[in-house]
Amino acid sequence: MSGLRLGAWLLAVGGLVPALPAQAASDPVCRVDISGAQIAFGTYDPLSSLPLDAAGAIDVVCDKNNVVVRVELDRGDGGSYLPRQMRSGAQTLAYNLYVDSARSSVFGDGAGGTQAGMGITSAIGGGEFRARVPVYGRIAPGLDAAFGSYSDHINVTVAF
């Protein structure tokens, strides 16, 4: 099994991170694309009774089919999974990332009640095979949030 550790920004505002290659002698040749994992929540309204949801994905593209992919996310700059914290200067805003669209299982590294994301490559054409691991984000309703642009830095670990 080979692995690749990447730094990724999951931001309140978007941006691009280039795809990075990963390779080991006997393993499939894969590249990891985290550009789709940059979650843009948009404008948060603390007076709304509804959560603010957003989604993204981490793509692993390989030269072989049926490659099992495990994706782990760390706690971020706030140092906790429950909840994660975005920052705008000294201000914080609680949020979290999930492996499921129901937002019931916290996306992490498998420790502390979290789950890693899993995928398996399938054909996308041109001799390439992709595993897409979705990332679902949520900011709970009714949080006391000061005006600002909030972000967090999440380290992504991919093993295949």
C-alpha positions as CSV (number, residue, x, y, z in Angstrom):
1,M,0.0,0.0,0.0
2,S,1.3,3.4,-0.8
3,G,0.1,6.7,0.6
4,L,0.2,10.4,-0.1
5,R,-0.2,13.2,2.5
6,L,-1.5,16.5,1.1
7,G,-2.3,19.8,2.6
8,A,-5.7,21.1,1.5
9,W,-7.7,24.2,2.2
10,L,-11.4,23.7,2.8
11,L,-12.5,27.3,2.6
12,A,-15.4,29.5,3.1
13,V,-14.4,30.9,-0.2
14,G,-13.1,28.9,-3.2
15,G,-9.7,28.5,-4.8
16,L,-7.7,26.0,-6.7
17,V,-5.2,23.4,-5.6
18,P,-3.3,21.5,-8.3
19,A,-3.6,17.7,-8.6
20,L,-0.5,15.9,-7.3
21,P,1.0,12.6,-8.5
22,A,1.7,9.6,-6.3
23,Q,3.6,6.6,-7.4
24,A,5.2,3.4,-6.0
25,A,7.0,0.6,-8.0
26,S,4.4,-2.2,-7.6
27,D,1.3,-0.1,-7.0
28,P,-1.0,1.6,-9.4
29,V,0.0,5.1,-10.6
30,C,-2.5,7.6,-9.2
31,R,-2.9,11.3,-8.8
32,V,-5.0,13.0,-6.1
33,D,-7.1,16.0,-7.0
34,I,-8.3,18.0,-4.0
35,S,-9.5,21.1,-5.9
36,G,-13.1,19.8,-5.7
37,A,-12.8,19.4,-1.9
38,Q,-12.6,23.2,-1.3
39,I,-16.0,23.7,0.2
40,A,-17.6,27.2,-0.3
41,F,-20.3,27.6,2.3
42,G,-21.3,31.1,1.0
43,T,-23.0,33.6,3.3
44,Y,-24.0,32.3,6.7
45,D,-27.1,33.9,8.3
46,P,-27.0,33.4,12.1
47,L,-30.8,34.2,12.3
48,S,-31.7,31.4,9.9
49,S,-33.3,28.3,11.5
50,L,-31.7,26.1,8.8
51,P,-28.2,24.8,8.7
52,L,-25.9,26.0,5.9
53,D,-24.7,23.0,3.9
54,A,-22.1,22.6,1.2
55,A,-20.3,19.7,-0.5
56,G,-17.2,18.8,-2.4
57,A,-15.2,15.8,-3.4
58,I,-11.7,14.3,-3.4
59,D,-10.8,12.5,-6.6
60,V,-8.1,9.9,-6.9
61,V,-7.4,9.0,-10.6
62,C,-5.4,5.8,-11.3
63,D,-4.2,3.8,-14.2
64,K,-5.9,0.7,-12.8
65,N,-9.5,-0.3,-12.0
66,N,-10.8,-1.5,-8.6
67,V,-8.2,0.3,-6.6
68,V,-9.5,0.8,-3.0
69,V,-8.9,4.3,-1.8
70,R,-9.0,5.5,1.9
71,V,-9.2,9.3,2.6
72,E,-8.6,10.7,6.0
73,L,-9.1,14.3,7.2
74,D,-7.4,15.8,10.3
75,R,-9.0,18.0,12.9
76,G,-8.0,21.2,11.2
77,D,-6.5,24.4,12.7
78,G,-9.1,24.3,15.6
79,G,-7.7,21.0,16.9
80,S,-11.0,19.2,17.3
81,Y,-13.4,17.1,15.3
82,L,-16.3,18.0,17.5
83,P,-16.8,20.6,16.2
84,R,-14.1,21.8,13.7
85,Q,-13.5,25.6,13.8
86,M,-13.1,28.1,11.0
87,R,-11.4,31.3,11.8
88,S,-11.7,34.9,10.8
89,G,-8.9,36.7,12.7
90,A,-9.7,36.1,16.4
91,Q,-13.3,35.1,15.6
92,T,-14.3,31.4,15.2
93,L,-17.3,29.7,13.6
94,A,-18.1,26.0,14.4
95,Y,-18.7,23.6,11.4
96,N,-18.0,20.1,10.5
97,L,-17.3,17.7,7.6
98,Y,-19.1,14.4,7.0
99,V,-18.7,11.3,4.9
100,D,-22.5,11.0,4.2
101,S,-25.1,13.3,2.8
102,A,-27.3,13.0,5.9
103,R,-24.3,14.5,7.7
104,S,-24.5,12.0,10.5
105,S,-20.9,10.6,10.4
106,V,-18.0,13.0,11.0
107,F,-15.2,12.7,8.3
108,G,-12.0,12.1,10.1
109,D,-9.3,9.5,10.4
110,G,-11.3,6.7,12.0
111,A,-10.5,7.8,15.6
112,G,-12.7,9.5,18.2
113,G,-16.0,8.5,16.6
114,T,-15.0,9.7,13.1
115,Q,-15.0,7.8,9.8
116,A,-12.5,7.8,7.0
117,G,-13.9,8.2,3.5
118,M,-13.7,5.2,1.1
119,G,-13.9,4.8,-2.6
120,I,-13.0,2.4,-5.4
121,T,-11.8,3.3,-8.8
122,S,-14.0,2.8,-11.9
123,A,-13.5,3.6,-15.5
124,I,-13.8,7.3,-16.6
125,G,-12.3,6.7,-20.1
126,G,-9.0,7.2,-21.7
127,G,-7.4,4.4,-19.7
128,E,-8.1,6.2,-16.4
129,F,-10.1,5.1,-13.4
130,R,-11.4,7.4,-10.7
131,A,-12.5,7.0,-7.1
132,R,-14.6,10.0,-6.0
133,V,-14.9,10.5,-2.3
134,P,-17.5,13.0,-1.3
135,V,-17.1,15.5,1.5
136,Y,-20.2,17.1,3.0
137,G,-20.0,20.3,5.1
138,R,-22.4,21.9,7.6
139,I,-22.6,24.9,9.7
140,A,-25.3,24.5,12.3
141,P,-28.1,27.2,12.5
142,G,-28.2,29.9,15.2
143,L,-24.5,30.3,15.8
144,D,-23.2,33.7,17.0
145,A,-21.0,34.6,14.1
146,A,-19.3,38.0,13.6
147,F,-19.0,39.4,10.0
148,G,-16.0,38.1,8.2
149,S,-14.5,35.5,5.8
150,Y,-13.8,32.3,7.7
151,S,-11.6,29.4,6.7
152,D,-9.9,26.4,8.1
153,H,-6.9,24.3,6.9
154,I,-7.5,20.5,6.7
155,N,-4.7,18.0,6.1
156,V,-5.8,15.2,3.7
157,T,-4.2,11.8,3.8
158,V,-4.9,9.4,0.9
159,A,-3.9,5.7,0.9
160,F,-4.4,3.3,-2.0
